[in-house]
Amino acid sequence: MTDRKAVVLLSGGLDSATILAQAKAAGFACYSMSFDYGQRHHAELQAAERVAQQMGVVEHKVIGLNLNGIGGSALTDSSIAVPEAPTEGIPVTYVPARNTVFLSLALGWAEVLGAHDIFIGVNAVDYSGYPDCRPEFIEAFERVANLATREGVEGRGFRIQAPLQNLSKAQIVQIGVQHGVDYGLTVSCYQADDDGRACGKCDSCRLRAAGFAAAGVADPTRYA
């Protein structure tokens, strides 16, 4: 097994499955991390387990959080409806500090494992407008990672890899197909039912469907 280890944030959706495939193709021994953070689309965790198993990660870890304890997002507060039409500005599906928290925990695990690369599937082209998906955020977090850790101060440091951030959803789908990603295993919908079937109406469903259509690839999504 390669000694090049990487921690990959794996939500169970299209983008994270693609970056896991990219990390494996680049020769990394992959350790995937998912979060049970109180999200309403809990079926994505089963999708993450399926993707991790199918892609043969070294270890898949699920961390329990309680972001629904602070609420503030349609994804963690059932009293806030998931919008089914395009909205202006940062949408209510934005989860406060989510990627900052996720990357921090991935950083901790990476330091324990002796991994120097952390992969995250953020995208700043075909995305919902979340501030923690922007390249500026990724660059800033990498600086923090190398300031705030022993490995950053005494060792080789860390790289936060976000290879999808400047790609369209269609380009992401095409890359995944080239790497043999089975997108039928993934769940992207913000309000998927317990069986992982998508609503076909939320922002994430619209972006996913448009990506498959633009890529000329059959959409394997199961709809309710």
C-alpha positions, 0 to 999 in steps of 0.5 A: 500500500502507498504511504501517501495518505489522504483524508477525503471528506465524503458526503455521499453526493456526486462531488465528494464521490468524484474527488474520492475517485480522483484521490485514489487515481492520484495514488493516495491511500484514502481515509474517508470521513462523513458527518452525522450532523443532524441533516434532514437528508440522512440518506446521504450517510448510507450513500457515503458508506456505499461509495466508500466500500465500492471504492475500497477506502482504507477506513471510513469514519462517521463523526457525530455532531449536533449542528441541528442544536444551533439550527439556522439552516433548512438542512438542520432545522425542520421548521425551515422549508427547503426552497424548491425554486431559485433564490437570491443571495446565500440560500437558507440551505447554507449551514453556518460554519459547516465546512470550517467544522468539517475541515477542522475535524479532517485536519485532526484525523490527518495529523493523527494518521500522518496524512498531509493531504485533505480533499474536499469537493467544494465547487465555486461554479455550479453551486448554491452560493455558499461562502465556504465553497469559495477558493478564498476560504480553502486558501485561508483554511490551509494557512490556518491548518499550517499555523495551528498544528504540530505537523504544520510547525514541525513537519511537512504541513498540509495541503487542502485539495479542492480539485473541483472548485473551478469546474462545471457540474458537467465537467465533474460528471465527465471526470467521474465517469472517466474514473468509473464512479457509480453515481447511482450509489450517490445521494445529492438531494437536500430532502431525500427520503429514507430510501435515498430517493430525490425530490427533483425540485431542490437546488441540489437536485436541479444542479445535479440533473443539469450536470448530467444533461450537459455532460451527455450522461444518463442520470442514474438518480432515483426520484420519489 
